[in-house]
Amino acid sequence: MSELNFVKETRRYLHQHPELSMQEFETTTYIENFLKSLEIPYERPITTGIIGYLEGNSNRTIAYRADIDALPIHEENEVPYKSKNDNVMHACGHDGHTTALMLFTKRCKALYDKGELPHNVVFIFQPSEETEAGANQLIKSKVFDQFQIEEIYGVHIMPFEDLGTVAFKNDEITASATEYRFYLNGLSSHVASKEEGKAASEALMHVLSQVSQIQQFHLNGLNRNIVHIGQFNVGEAINTVPQNGYLEGTIRTYDVQDLETVKQQMIKIAQSVELLFDVECRVDFAEGYPPTTNDSTLYENVKSALNTTGVELHELEKPYLFGEDFSFYGQLAPSYFVFFGTKNIEKDFVYGLHTNKLNFDEEVLILVADYYMALLNQGRDK
């Protein structure tokens, strides 16, 4: 089977059978059977996901990561390989990331069989990138303790970069992702005696107003940040003073100090609600993914490897403002993350990540495997 046929067949099978975070049981079994067919040693350290390993001809170990989970999105693409699972779709390209790593795995095994694999290789098929930090779960499982990993690489498709282009930069390349939630508790009363109540609705309008002004008045205008209001609700009945209110959203920033500023302002907003409206107010934060930070010591090798593949290089000035749990791998070893463009206007491959019409040409996955191979062949300069 040609490599192009392999990536088409594999990616389209995965696309038809998407599974949500920590529910990737069939996907994990599919990858496990693939590794078994190649006689590659592997481990399943947590509920889903799988780690393969091959010994090469040096004492150096390089790891490559793909994420395997999908999203709770109903697919609108009318293609033969449309998702068979209602309201579940590979809308972030993880089917492609997995397929590219599987192709690279095949190549590595072919070299291994000939005694020509230059270094030890760890193949990370990671679950739950979207919701529960599968990267961090794998790290906490201690599965990597047995490997002396020196470098870790990962990729993401990017529908807003042209096919044949790769976007990258040193230091932060994706933002941190932190969720916030305001809980308001007033006092209910009948609308006929509304002065006896403490309206959570009035307090919530204040919170909405103040949160929406954080970016404008409290953050450096030269930095890219997002303070997003995602959902809110208030009240219980048509003829009562609302007692309960709720607001939630997400904060995206690549500057640690900016994140701290946003959190402190939200705490002050919660305190002001109690003073102004006599309504109890609490704000909670759910720490998400830290910024993905590319290690500059890997820059020259990454750039050289990309040039080997013949792609056009796009060195970014600012990070993307979405979260990515590849960020956790920096705890283990120097790591680097790049974005392979998939935009193709002629084929209508123009829809963004996390949309119900994301699609791309599988040829890009061969470029990813070429990039991985170039990194493996050159290694890291000592």
C-alpha positions in Angstrom: 0.0 0.0 0.0 1.3 3.4 -0.9 1.8 6.0 1.9 -0.9 8.2 0.4 -3.3 5.3 0.4 -2.3 4.5 4.0 -2.9 8.0 5.3 -6.2 8.3 3.4 -7.5 5.0 4.6 -6.4 5.4 8.2 -7.4 9.0 8.6 -10.9 8.4 7.1 -11.5 5.4 9.3 -10.6 7.4 12.4 -12.7 10.3 11.1 -15.7 8.0 10.7 -15.3 6.7 14.3 -14.6 9.7 16.6 -14.7 9.3 20.3 -14.8 12.0 23.1 -12.1 12.6 25.6 -11.4 9.6 27.9 -13.8 7.5 25.9 -11.4 6.7 23.1 -11.7 2.9 23.6 -12.2 1.9 20.0 -9.5 4.3 18.8 -7.0 3.0 21.4 -7.8 -0.6 20.3 -7.3 0.4 16.6 -3.9 1.8 17.4 -3.0 -1.1 19.6 -3.8 -3.6 16.8 -1.7 -1.5 14.5 1.3 -1.6 16.9 0.7 -5.4 17.4 0.8 -5.9 13.6 4.2 -4.2 13.5 5.4 -6.1 16.6 6.2 -2.8 18.4 6.3 -2.9 22.2 3.6 -0.7 23.8 1.9 0.2 27.1 -1.5 1.4 28.1 -0.8 3.4 31.2 -4.2 5.0 31.7 -7.8 4.2 30.7 -7.3 5.2 27.0 -4.3 6.1 24.9 -1.2 4.1 24.2 2.6 4.5 24.2 4.8 2.6 21.7 8.6 2.3 21.9 11.5 1.2 19.6 15.2 0.9 20.5 17.5 2.6 18.1 21.3 2.6 17.6 22.2 5.2 20.2 21.4 6.0 23.8 19.3 9.0 22.8 15.5 9.0 23.0 13.2 11.3 21.1 9.4 11.3 21.7 6.6 12.3 19.3 3.0 13.0 20.3 -0.4 12.8 18.7 -3.8 13.4 20.3 -6.6 11.0 19.6 -9.9 12.5 20.9 -12.7 14.2 19.1 -15.3 16.9 20.0 -19.0 17.0 20.8 -19.9 18.5 17.5 -22.4 17.3 14.8 -20.5 17.1 11.5 -21.9 19.0 8.5 -19.5 17.7 5.9 -21.2 15.6 3.2 -18.4 13.2 2.5 -18.2 9.4 2.3 -16.2 9.3 5.5 -18.5 11.5 7.5 -18.7 10.7 11.3 -20.9 7.7 12.1 -21.3 8.9 15.7 -24.0 11.4 16.3 -22.8 14.7 17.7 -19.2 13.6 17.8 -16.7 14.8 15.2 -12.9 15.0 14.6 -13.3 18.8 14.3 -9.8 19.6 15.5 -7.7 17.4 13.2 -6.7 14.8 15.8 -7.5 12.1 13.3 -4.8 13.6 11.1 -2.3 13.9 13.9 -2.8 10.3 14.8 -2.5 9.1 11.3 0.7 11.1 10.7 2.3 9.5 13.8 1.2 6.1 12.6 2.8 6.6 9.3 6.0 7.7 11.0 5.8 4.7 13.2 5.7 2.4 10.1 8.8 4.2 8.8 10.6 3.8 12.1 9.8 0.1 12.2 11.1 -0.4 8.7 14.4 1.2 9.7 14.5 -0.8 12.9 14.0 -4.1 11.0 17.1 -3.1 8.9 19.1 -2.2 12.0 19.1 1.5 10.8 16.9 3.3 13.4 19.3 6.1 14.5 17.8 6.7 18.0 15.3 5.4 20.5 11.8 6.6 19.7 8.7 6.9 21.9 5.4 7.1 20.1 2.7 8.9 22.2 -0.9 8.4 21.2 -2.4 10.6 23.9 -6.1 10.7 24.9 -8.1 13.7 26.1 -6.4 16.7 24.8 -9.7 18.6 24.6 -11.0 18.4 28.1 -9.0 16.6 30.8 -5.4 17.2 30.0 -4.5 13.7 28.8 -0.8 14.8 28.5 -0.7 15.6 32.2 -2.5 12.4 33.1 0.2 10.4 31.2 3.0 12.3 32.9 1.4 11.6 36.3 1.1 7.9 35.5 5.0 7.8 35.5 5.0 5.9 32.2 7.8 8.1 30.9 10.1 7.5 33.9 11.5 4.4 32.1 12.6 6.5 29.1 15.4 9.1 29.2 13.6 11.4 26.8 15.7 14.2 25.5 13.3 15.9 23.1 9.5 15.9 22.5 7.8 17.0 19.3 4.2 17.6 18.3 2.2 19.1 15.5 -1.3 20.6 14.8 -3.0 21.2 11.6 -3.9 24.8 10.9 -6.7 25.6 8.4 -5.8 29.3 8.4 -2.3 28.7 7.0 -2.0 27.7 3.4 -1.2 24.0 2.5 2.5 23.7 2.3 3.2 26.3 5.0 4.3 25.6 8.6 3.8 28.2 11.3 6.1 28.2 14.3 7.9 30.4 16.8 10.2 30.1 19.8 8.8 30.5 23.4 5.0 30.8 23.8 3.1 29.5 20.8 -0.3 28.9 22.3 -2.1 30.6 25.3 -3.0 29.4 28.7 -6.6 28.5 29.2 -8.3 29.2 32.5 -12.1 28.9 33.2 -13.9 31.2 35.6 -17.3 31.0 37.2 -19.3 33.6 39.2 -22.0 32.3 41.6 -24.5 34.8 43.0 -27.0 34.3 45.8 -29.5 37.0 46.7 -32.9 36.8 48.4 -36.1 35.9 46.7 -39.4 37.8 47.2 -42.6 38.2 45.3 -42.5 40.9 42.7 -45.3 42.8 44.5 -42.9 43.3 47.4 -39.6 43.4 45.5 -38.0 45.8 48.0 -37.8 42.9 50.4 -35.6 40.9 48.0 -32.0 41.1 47.0 -31.9 40.8 43.2 -29.3 38.6 41.8 -30.3 40.0 38.4 -29.2 43.5 39.2 -25.9 42.1 40.6 -25.3 40.0 37.5 -25.7 43.0 35.2 -23.0 44.6 37.2 -20.7 41.6 36.9 -21.3 41.4 33.1 -20.5 45.0 32.7 -17.3 44.9 34.8 -16.0 41.7 33.3 -16.4 43.0 29.8 -14.3 46.0 30.6 -11.3 44.2 32.0 -9.5 43.9 28.6 -10.2 47.6 27.9 -9.0 49.1 31.1 -6.7 46.7 32.9 -4.5 44.9 30.4 -1.7 46.0 28.1 -3.2 47.0 24.8 -0.2 45.6 23.0 -0.8 42.1 24.4 -3.3 39.7 22.9 -5.7 38.4 25.5 -9.3 37.1 25.6 -11.6 37.5 28.5 -14.7 35.7 27.2 -18.2 35.5 28.6 -19.6 32.2 27.5 -22.8 31.6 29.4 -25.0 33.2 32.1 -28.4 32.9 33.6 -30.4 34.3 36.5 -33.8 33.9 38.2 -36.4 31.3 39.0 -39.9 32.5 38.0 -41.6 35.2 36.1 -43.0 37.0 39.2 -40.3 36.7 41.7 -37.1 38.7 42.5 -34.3 36.5 41.2 -32.3 34.8 44.0 -29.7 32.9 42.0 -27.3 34.0 39.2 -24.5 32.4 37.4 -21.9 33.4 34.8 -19.0 31.4 33.2 -16.3 32.0 30.7 -12.7 31.5 29.7 -9.5 33.5 29.9 -6.9 33.1 27.2 -3.5 34.7 27.7 0.2 33.9 27.1 1.4 36.4 29.7 1.4 35.1 33.2 1.1 38.6 34.7 -1.9 39.4 32.5 -3.6 36.3 33.7 -3.0 37.3 37.3 -4.4 40.8 36.6 -7.6 39.3 35.2 -8.1 37.0 38.2 -7.5 39.8 40.7 -9.9 42.1 38.9 -12.6 39.3 39.0 -12.0 38.8 42.7 -12.6 42.6 43.2 -15.7 42.5 41.1 -17.1 39.7 43.3 -16.3 41.7 46.4 -18.0 44.8 44.9 -21.2 42.9 44.3 -21.6 42.2 48.0 -20.9 45.9 48.9 -23.2 47.4 46.3 -26.1 44.9 46.1 -25.9 42.9 49.4 -25.8 39.8 47.2 -23.4 37.0 48.0 -20.9 36.5 45.2 -18.1 34.0 44.7 -15.8 33.6 41.7 -13.9 30.3 41.2 -11.1 29.5 38.7 -10.4 26.2 37.1 -6.8 26.2 36.0 -6.5 24.8 32.5 -3.5 24.4 30.3 -0.4 26.5 30.7 1.0 28.2 27.6 2.7 25.9 25.1 6.3 27.1 25.2 8.8 26.0 22.5 12.3 25.5 23.7 14.6 27.8 21.8 17.5 25.3 22.0 15.5 23.1 19.5 14.9 26.0 17.1 17.7 25.4 14.6 17.0 21.6 14.4 13.3 22.3 13.9 13.9 24.9 11.2 16.4 22.7 9.4 14.0 19.7 9.5 11.2 21.8 8.2 13.4 23.1 5.3 14.1 19.4 4.5 10.4 18.8 3.9 10.2 21.7 1.3 7.5 23.6 3.2 7.3 27.3 3.3 8.2 28.6 6.8 6.0 31.2 8.6 7.6 32.4 11.8 4.9 33.8 14.0 5.2 37.1 15.8 2.5 36.4 18.4 1.1 33.1 19.8 -2.3 31.7 18.9 -4.9 32.3 21.6 -6.2 28.8 22.1 -5.1 26.3 24.7 -3.1 23.1 24.0 -2.1 20.4 26.5 1.1 19.7 24.6 2.3 22.4 27.0 2.6 19.8 29.8 5.4 17.9 28.0 7.8 20.7 28.7 8.0 19.2 32.2 9.7 16.1 30.8 12.1 17.5 28.2 12.7 20.3 25.8 9.7 20.3 23.5 8.6 22.0 20.3 5.2 22.4 18.6 4.4 23.6 15.1 1.4 24.1 12.9 1.0 22.5 9.4 -1.2 24.6 7.1 -4.1 22.9 5.4 -6.0 25.8 3.8 -7.0 24.9 0.2 -9.6 27.3 -1.3 -10.1 25.2 -4.4 -11.2 22.2 -2.3 -13.1 24.3 0.2 -10.8 23.4 3.0 -11.2 26.7 4.7 -13.2 26.1 7.8 -11.6 26.6 11.2 -10.8 24.3 14.1 -13.7 23.2 16.2 -16.2 23.9 13.4 -18.6 21.3 12.0 -17.0 21.6 8.5 -13.3 21.2 9.2 -11.7 19.0 6.5 -8.3 18.8 4.9 -6.2 16.9 2.3 -4.4 13.9 3.7 -1.3 14.7 1.7 -0.3 17.0 4.5 0.1 14.1 6.8 3.0 12.7 4.7 4.7 16.1 5.1 4.3 15.7 8.9 5.9 12.3 8.8 8.7 13.7 6.6 9.3 16.4 9.3 9.4 13.8 12.0 11.8 11.7 10.1 14.1 14.7 9.4 14.2 15.4 13.2 15.0 11.8 13.9 17.8 11.7 11.4 19.6 14.8 12.5 18.9 14.6 16.3 19.8 17.4 18.6 23.3 18.9 18.3 25.4 18.2 21.3 
